[in-house]
């Protein structure tokens, strides 16, 4: 397994370096994909760049999903087999990286996902929004296989992920995280879930756009629902096969 950590970044100048260095401490190559940050953030990234921490720059802000897609394409061009997606805002428990990597080494064809464990610092709006998204993910996969669609701490097997990106429409903003999982599920990927704490700092910077991103996520669920109708036979067949083997 050859693993690249992809860190989508937009003006998280105070945390992105800590995230990259924490991941690098596990011996994992890091790629920061800057999504059109301002000049002060660019200066900080230029100082952070080193042999094991590569930085590429997008000319304009195009959304988290666009940045992750660019990172995945970079990984495919440079001979990696897996991508670790991790947010730049330091909300994830980066010590759990080792758990995700161990699971990926045991099941290299699986999608390894962080399943967030929330504390009292979690905004109620985030919790409610996640519950709604997870309900629709269950509808759109006819299963409970996707336990959380929004946590951006996960390992993708590169081959099926590149196939999804090249053949399907996947959202470019906060809708990306959930939508790509649905399409990987429809291709028969197995999901492994690792409990991991998520923290929300009182002075943390969030780029979630309440109105715009909620509209995009709603459109995503509608898009997946109508396309799901074409996948119903395959989804039911896989469920039946799984029951036989279980």
C-alpha positions in Angstrom: 0.0 0.0 0.0 1.4 3.4 -1.0 -0.6 6.1 0.8 -0.8 9.8 0.2 -2.6 12.2 2.7 -4.6 14.8 0.8 -5.4 17.9 2.9 -7.8 20.4 1.2 -7.0 23.8 2.5 -8.6 27.3 2.4 -7.3 29.9 4.8 -6.7 27.6 7.8 -3.3 29.1 8.2 -3.1 28.4 12.0 -3.9 24.7 11.8 -2.8 23.3 8.5 0.8 23.0 9.4 0.0 21.1 12.6 -2.2 18.7 10.7 0.4 18.1 8.0 3.2 17.6 10.5 1.1 15.2 12.6 0.3 13.1 9.6 3.9 13.2 8.4 5.0 11.8 11.8 3.3 8.5 10.8 5.6 8.3 7.8 2.9 9.3 5.3 3.5 11.6 2.4 1.4 14.8 2.5 -0.2 16.8 -0.2 -1.8 20.1 0.7 -4.2 21.3 -2.0 -4.7 25.0 -1.5 -8.1 26.2 -2.8 -7.5 29.8 -3.6 -6.4 31.1 -0.2 -5.4 34.7 0.5 -1.9 35.9 0.2 -1.0 35.5 3.9 -2.0 31.8 3.8 0.0 31.3 0.6 3.1 32.7 2.3 2.6 30.3 5.2 2.2 27.4 2.9 5.3 28.2 1.0 7.3 28.1 4.3 5.7 24.8 5.2 6.6 23.1 1.9 9.3 20.4 2.2 10.1 17.1 0.5 7.5 15.1 2.4 4.9 17.9 2.4 4.0 18.9 -1.2 1.7 21.9 -1.8 -0.2 22.6 -5.0 -2.3 25.7 -5.6 -5.6 26.2 -7.2 -6.0 29.6 -8.9 -9.5 30.1 -7.6 -11.6 28.8 -4.8 -13.7 26.0 -6.1 -14.8 24.2 -2.9 -13.5 21.4 -0.7 -14.7 18.7 -3.2 -12.7 20.3 -6.0 -9.6 20.4 -3.9 -9.9 16.7 -2.9 -10.5 15.7 -6.4 -7.3 17.4 -7.5 -5.5 15.6 -4.8 -6.9 12.2 -5.8 -5.9 12.8 -9.4 -2.4 13.8 -8.2 -2.1 10.6 -6.3 -3.1 8.5 -9.3 -0.5 10.3 -11.4 2.2 9.7 -8.9 1.8 5.9 -8.3 -0.1 5.9 -5.0 -2.7 3.2 -4.2 -4.6 4.9 -1.4 -5.5 8.4 -0.3 -6.0 9.5 3.2 -8.4 12.5 3.3 -8.0 14.8 6.3 -9.4 18.3 7.0 -7.0 21.2 7.6 -8.9 22.6 10.6 -7.5 20.1 13.1 -10.9 18.9 14.2 -10.0 15.3 13.7 -8.2 13.1 16.3 -5.0 12.7 14.2 -3.7 10.1 16.6 -6.3 7.8 15.1 -4.6 7.9 11.7 -2.7 4.8 12.8 -6.0 3.0 13.3 -7.3 3.9 9.8 -4.0 2.9 8.2 -4.0 -0.5 10.0 -7.5 -1.2 8.8 -6.6 -0.2 5.3 -3.7 -2.6 5.3 -5.9 -5.4 6.5 -8.6 -4.7 4.0 -6.9 -2.8 1.1 -10.1 -2.8 -1.1 -12.3 -1.3 1.6 -13.1 2.4 2.2 -11.9 3.2 5.7 -14.0 5.9 7.4 -13.8 7.8 10.6 -17.1 7.5 12.5 -17.2 10.7 14.6 -17.7 10.6 18.3 -19.1 14.0 19.3 -18.5 16.0 22.5 -20.4 18.7 24.2 -18.7 21.3 22.0 -20.5 20.2 18.9 -22.9 22.8 17.5 -26.5 21.4 17.5 -27.0 22.5 13.9 -24.2 20.3 12.8 -25.7 17.3 14.7 -29.2 17.8 13.2 -27.8 18.3 9.7 -25.8 15.1 10.0 -28.8 13.1 11.1 -30.8 14.3 8.1 -27.9 13.5 5.7 -27.4 10.1 7.2 -31.2 9.3 6.9 -31.0 10.1 3.1 -27.8 8.1 2.7 -29.7 5.1 4.1 -32.5 5.7 1.6 -30.1 6.2 -1.3 -28.2 3.0 -0.6 -31.1 0.9 0.7 -28.8 0.1 3.7 -27.2 1.4 6.9 -23.7 0.7 5.4 -22.8 4.4 5.4 -22.8 5.4 9.1 -21.7 9.0 8.6 -21.4 10.8 5.3 -19.8 14.1 6.4 -16.7 13.2 8.3 -13.7 14.1 6.1 -11.3 11.7 7.8 -11.1 8.5 5.7 -8.9 6.4 3.4 -10.0 5.7 -0.2 -8.7 2.8 -2.3 -7.6 4.8 -5.3 -8.7 2.6 -8.3 -12.5 2.7 -7.6 -12.3 6.3 -6.4 -10.7 7.5 -9.6 -13.3 5.6 -11.6 -16.1 7.3 -9.7 -14.6 10.8 -10.2 -14.0 10.1 -13.9 -17.5 8.7 -14.6 -19.9 10.4 -12.2 -20.9 13.9 -11.2 -19.6 14.5 -7.7 -20.3 17.8 -5.9 -17.5 20.3 -5.5 -18.3 21.7 -2.1 -19.4 20.2 1.2 -21.7 17.8 -0.8 -18.6 15.9 -2.0 -18.0 13.9 1.2 -21.3 12.2 1.2 -21.8 11.8 -2.5 -18.6 10.0 -3.3 -19.4 7.4 -0.6 -22.7 6.6 -2.2 -21.1 6.0 -5.6 -18.4 3.9 -4.0 -21.1 1.9 -2.3 -22.9 1.4 -5.6 -19.7 -0.1 -7.0 -19.8 -2.7 -4.2 -17.0 -1.2 -2.0 -16.9 -2.5 1.6 -16.9 0.1 4.3 -15.0 -0.1 7.6 -15.8 2.4 10.4 -13.4 3.6 13.0 -14.7 5.5 16.0 -12.8 8.8 16.4 -13.5 11.9 18.4 -14.2 15.2 16.7 -13.6 18.6 18.4 -15.0 22.0 17.6 -12.7 24.8 19.0 -14.5 27.9 20.1 -12.2 30.0 17.9 -12.2 27.5 15.0 -12.8 28.7 11.4 -15.6 27.0 9.5 -16.1 27.4 5.8 -19.5 25.7 5.8 -21.9 28.1 4.1 -25.2 27.6 5.8 -27.5 28.5 3.0 -25.5 27.6 -0.1 -24.1 24.3 1.2 -27.4 23.2 2.6 -29.0 23.8 -0.8 -26.2 21.9 -2.5 -26.6 19.0 -0.1 -30.3 18.9 -0.6 -29.8 18.8 -4.4 -27.3 16.1 -3.9 -29.8 13.9 -2.0 -32.4 14.5 -4.7 -29.9 13.7 -7.4 -28.9 10.5 -5.7 -32.5 9.5 -5.0 -33.5 9.6 -8.6 -30.4 7.9 -9.8 -30.8 5.3 -7.1 -33.9 4.0 -8.9 -31.6 2.6 -11.6 -29.4 0.9 -9.0 -32.2 -0.8 -7.0 -31.8 -4.2 -8.6 -28.0 -4.3 -8.0 -28.4 -3.0 -4.4 -31.0 -5.6 -3.6 -28.9 -8.3 -5.2 -25.8 -7.4 -3.1 -28.0 -7.4 0.1 -29.3 -10.9 -0.8 -25.7 -12.1 -1.5 -24.5 -10.7 1.8 -27.3 -12.5 3.7 -26.3 -15.8 2.0 -22.6 -15.4 3.0 -23.5 -14.2 6.5 
